[in-house]
Amino acid sequence: MRFFLESRKFLLLSFAVYGVAKVSFLTGLFSQYIEQITLFSLIVCITSLGLNVIYGYTGQFSLGHAAFYGIGAYTSAFICKTLSIDGAIPYVFVLIASGIVAGTIGYIIGVPILKLRDDFLAIATLGFGTLVRVFLDNSDRLSDTLGGSRGFVGISKITNLELTFFTAIFTILLTRNLIYSRYGLFWKCIKEDELASVSVGIDTTKMKLMAFSYGCFLAGIGGSLYAHLYTFIHPSNFDILKSIDFLIIVIIGGMGSITGTIFASLVWVGFIEGLRIILPPAMLELRWVIIPVLLIALMMWRPYGLMVKKR
């Protein structure tokens, strides 16, 4: 009960936003395209929140976050297609299972690679991301259902506003309470000075594994929702560029800021899709010139992110 009482303002605001969004979509005030982009931005928010726990709060530089996003997507799609699941209620259990699978794999690969630090950790996670991408490209040898390099087709469309919105709210609240618990304090201590953390009795290996596994769990949840929103997934959807997208969102919003991650996710997805609408087809690729220039300008103006005060 205390969990919800302490977050009542956030919950009231969230329900108000949900009500406005639901009415807007039902009355046709916003098109189905806007609704889909809204759902996608919430999915990106959930996944980026996981990376913020790993990098923003614990200081573990991961470049393989999209791999766990893909693991969650493929796990969910495979289970639902194999068991012919297309209802929201049974899908909730599949959603949780997808997160658990991604989190478990994160724990297993985290045991050896989290002994590394800084650039070495980044290279190791990048290597794992590449390994997952190659595996997905050849996954049809394991099961033809997975599609391999052709992509996974025939995924049931289950993701809707209610599932995505309330999953996002729950994961935000869960993450917030973890951050303000003693575990969150340990994570922050490790980020600031790992050697000092060891000296005061913090089990840094256990705490880093916990943060990494939890971040991967959220990525798996996001991947599951993504798969059942677009009903088609391909290994290229989970490559290094997607990992960089999540990393950019964490940096723009501010490392160690939940509010910043939420805000940056909405802004980033809206900005990318806005350029797609504004720019003529012949100049569409120009957005990959505009975006880096704006990112450089933003880092010069707010080097700690939009929602983090100067240290």
RALIN-V848767 format. One record per helix or strand. SS is the DSSP state (alpha for helix, beta for strand). FROM is the first residue (numbers start at 1). TO is the last residue. If there is no record, write none. Layout:
ss->SS from->FROM to->TO
ss->SS from->FROM to->TO
This chain:
ss->alpha from->2 to->5
ss->alpha from->8 to->26
ss->alpha from->32 to->57
ss->alpha from->65 to->82
ss->alpha from->88 to->113
ss->alpha from->118 to->137
ss->alpha from->139 to->141
ss->alpha from->144 to->146
ss->alpha from->148 to->150
ss->beta from->152 to->152
ss->alpha from->161 to->179
ss->alpha from->182 to->192
ss->alpha from->194 to->199
ss->alpha from->204 to->230
ss->beta from->233 to->233
ss->alpha from->235 to->238
ss->alpha from->240 to->253
ss->alpha from->258 to->278
ss->alpha from->281 to->301
